[in-house]
Amino acid sequence: MTTVAPKEARNLARSTVQQVASDIAKDAADMAPRDSGDLKRSIKARRRNANGSDQFESIVHVLPAAFYWRFLEYGQGPDGVEYAMFLKALNKYKADGQQRHLDAFAKVLERRIKRAMKRG
């Protein structure tokens, strides 16, 4: 695909990586404890600039409003419970990562085809 449509292949790969990161962020947010809801709302997937190279990066990012996520992740919070929401989300992805990556690719490809058909 890189020889036929290199720009489309690059965009498809970038979107697939972002979709996988979004899925991991969603899993981590679902496992997060909910008191005020700041932590759940603060877990996001963000693209990281790869400085023009062919590498695509997306990270799971927690907004500054939920700075305390580290304490809950590692069990240093007030209740002493180790939630490990990010570790569990990552392990869940690793368990069936190949299938989830393929599903993310299919989802992104389907969206891009629908959008291209609308444009004509």
FENSUL-V915071 format. One line per field, one symbol per residue. phi: phi as a letter, one per 30 degrees, with the letter a starting at -180 (. if undefined). psi: psi as a letter, one per 30 degrees, with the letter a starting at -180 (. if undefined). burial: 1 if it has 24 or more other ideal C-beta (glycine too) atoms within 12 Angstrom, else 0. A space follows every 50 residues. Layout:
BEGIN
phi = ???
psi = ???
burial = ???
END
This chain:
BEGIN
phi = .dddbddddddddddddddddddddddddddddcccjddedddbcbdcdc hiddccbbbcbcdedcededdddcicddcicddhdddddddddddbdddd dddddddddddddddddddj
psi = ffeeieeeeeeeeeeeeeeeeeeeeeeeeefkkjdffeeeffjlkkkkkg hglgkkkklkkklffhfgeeeeegggaffgkjeheeeeeeeeeeeheeee eeeeeeeeeeeeeeeeeef.
burial = 00000000000111111111111111111011100000110111100000 00000101010100010010011000000000101100100010000001 00011001000100000000
END
